[in-house]
């Protein structure tokens, strides 16, 4: 009988096979983390909503770094949504105008991570293809439809923990074998590894 970790590995290998994942070349150990240690719905929903507001602001600031009107609007809408206290320090710096250019670029670079989090709340198809960018607008729309964090959590349904764990394992294997777009692989791993750690700021996670 397979352990949970062995089931996760089998699922990851099956998901990755169409994209060139070779089982015989795998040296990454079976994940040691308990699949049931994946973060819960409330934490994931709050990260999705906070990231969505911050990324929308980052996109505006890349066009006009002095766009104080958009800053004020996002501050108000994120507060009304109930997630202004769920932002990371870097995201907060964008809201208050004490950010660096690197901060803007880093938050903008979280789009694929946000899309992975949206998927975990049944917000779209599983991002198993390491060549295909996610539908970022669809991820934002999951938040927009929620209208408020409580409503978002009521609407959301966390995908099974084994599926989340399988995607974590899959992207570790993609990284090991250098499959396809490694920039895309790394961007998604930010969120996937975040599912398992206590750290709230996914840009501080090292792997």
C-alpha positions in Angstrom: 0.0 0.0 0.0 1.4 3.4 -1.0 2.1 6.1 1.6 0.7 9.5 1.0 4.1 10.8 -0.2 4.3 7.9 -2.7 0.9 8.7 -4.0 2.0 12.3 -4.4 5.1 11.2 -6.4 3.0 8.9 -8.7 0.6 11.7 -9.4 3.4 14.1 -10.1 5.0 11.8 -12.6 1.7 11.2 -14.4 1.0 15.0 -14.6 4.5 15.7 -15.9 4.8 12.8 -18.5 3.2 14.8 -21.3 5.7 17.6 -20.9 8.8 15.5 -21.0 9.3 14.5 -17.4 11.4 11.3 -17.3 10.9 9.1 -14.3 14.3 7.3 -14.7 16.1 10.6 -14.3 14.4 11.6 -11.1 16.8 12.0 -8.1 14.7 14.5 -6.1 13.6 12.6 -2.9 9.9 11.9 -2.4 8.6 15.0 -0.5 9.2 14.7 3.2 6.5 17.2 4.1 3.1 15.9 5.1 0.6 16.7 2.3 -1.9 17.5 5.0 0.3 20.4 6.2 -0.7 22.5 3.1 -2.1 25.9 4.3 -5.8 26.2 4.8 -8.5 28.0 2.8 -8.5 31.2 4.9 -4.8 31.8 4.6 -4.7 31.0 0.9 -7.7 33.2 0.1 -6.2 36.2 2.0 -2.9 35.8 0.1 -4.7 35.6 -3.2 -6.7 38.8 -2.6 -3.8 40.8 -1.1 -1.5 39.8 -4.0 -4.2 40.7 -6.5 -4.5 44.2 -5.2 -0.7 44.7 -4.9 -0.1 43.3 -8.5 -2.7 45.6 -10.0 -1.0 48.5 -8.3 2.5 47.4 -9.5 1.2 47.2 -13.0 -0.1 50.8 -12.7 3.2 52.0 -11.2 5.2 50.5 -14.0 3.4 52.9 -16.3 3.6 55.9 -13.9 5.7 55.5 -10.8 4.1 58.7 -9.3 0.5 57.5 -9.7 -0.7 58.5 -6.3 -4.3 58.4 -7.3 -4.1 54.6 -8.0 -2.2 54.1 -4.8 -5.0 55.8 -2.9 -7.6 53.8 -4.7 -5.9 50.5 -4.0 -5.4 51.4 -0.4 -9.1 52.0 0.0 -10.3 49.0 -2.0 -8.0 46.6 -0.2 -9.1 47.9 3.2 -12.7 47.6 2.2 -12.1 44.1 0.9 -10.6 43.3 4.3 -7.1 42.3 3.3 -5.0 45.4 3.8 -3.3 43.7 6.8 -2.6 40.6 4.8 -0.1 42.2 2.5 3.7 41.6 2.7 6.0 44.4 3.7 7.0 44.9 0.1 3.4 45.1 -1.0 2.6 47.6 1.7 5.6 49.8 0.6 3.9 50.1 -2.8 0.7 51.3 -1.1 2.4 54.1 0.7 4.9 55.2 -1.9 8.1 54.2 0.0 9.0 51.5 -2.5 12.0 51.0 -4.8 11.8 50.2 -8.5 12.9 46.7 -7.6 9.9 46.3 -5.2 7.5 47.2 -8.1 9.2 44.6 -10.4 9.2 41.9 -7.7 5.5 42.4 -6.9 4.7 42.4 -10.7 6.7 39.2 -11.0 4.3 37.5 -8.5 1.6 37.1 -11.2 2.3 33.4 -11.8 2.4 32.8 -8.1 -1.0 34.5 -7.7 -2.4 32.3 -10.5 -1.3 29.2 -8.7 -3.0 30.4 -5.5 -6.2 31.1 -7.5 -6.0 27.5 -8.8 -5.8 26.1 -5.3 -9.1 27.8 -4.6 -10.6 26.1 -7.6 -10.1 29.2 -9.6 -9.0 27.6 -12.9 -7.3 24.6 -14.5 -4.2 23.2 -12.8 -1.1 24.9 -14.1 0.8 21.7 -15.1 2.1 22.9 -18.4 5.6 24.5 -17.9 5.4 26.2 -21.3 2.1 28.0 -21.0 1.7 31.2 -19.0 -1.4 31.4 -16.7 -4.5 33.5 -17.4 -3.7 36.3 -15.0 -6.9 38.1 -15.6 -8.9 35.0 -14.6 -7.0 34.9 -11.3 -7.8 38.6 -10.7 -11.4 37.9 -11.5 -11.6 35.3 -8.7 -10.9 38.1 -6.3 -13.2 40.6 -8.0 -16.1 38.3 -8.0 -15.6 37.8 -4.2 -16.3 41.5 -3.5 -15.1 41.0 0.1 -12.7 38.5 1.8 -15.5 36.8 3.7 -17.6 36.3 0.5 -14.5 35.1 -1.3 -13.9 32.4 1.4 -17.5 31.3 1.2 -17.3 31.0 -2.6 -14.0 29.2 -2.6 -13.3 25.5 -2.3 -9.8 24.3 -1.7 -8.6 21.7 -4.1 -7.6 18.4 -2.4 -4.4 18.6 -0.5 -3.0 15.6 -2.4 -3.4 17.6 -5.6 -1.6 20.6 -4.2 1.2 18.4 -2.9 1.4 16.7 -6.3 1.9 20.0 -8.0 4.6 21.0 -5.5 6.4 17.7 -6.2 5.9 18.1 -10.0 7.5 21.6 -10.1 10.5 20.3 -8.0 10.9 17.7 -10.7 10.6 20.2 -13.5 13.3 22.3 -11.8 15.6 19.3 -11.4 15.3 18.2 -15.0 15.4 21.7 -16.5 12.2 21.2 -18.3 10.9 24.0 -20.5 10.7 27.6 -19.3 12.6 27.6 -16.0 11.6 31.3 -15.3 8.0 30.2 -15.4 8.8 27.1 -13.3 10.5 29.2 -10.6 7.7 31.8 -10.6 5.1 29.1 -9.8 7.3 27.4 -7.3 7.2 30.6 -5.2 3.6 29.9 -4.4 3.8 26.2 -4.3 6.6 26.1 -1.7 4.8 28.9 0.2 1.9 26.5 0.7 4.1 24.5 3.1 6.0 27.1 5.1 5.0 29.5 7.9 6.5 32.5 6.0 3.9 34.9 4.8 6.1 36.8 2.3 6.6 34.4 -0.5 9.4 36.6 -2.0 11.5 35.7 1.0 11.3 31.9 0.4 14.5 30.3 -0.8 14.5 26.9 -2.6 
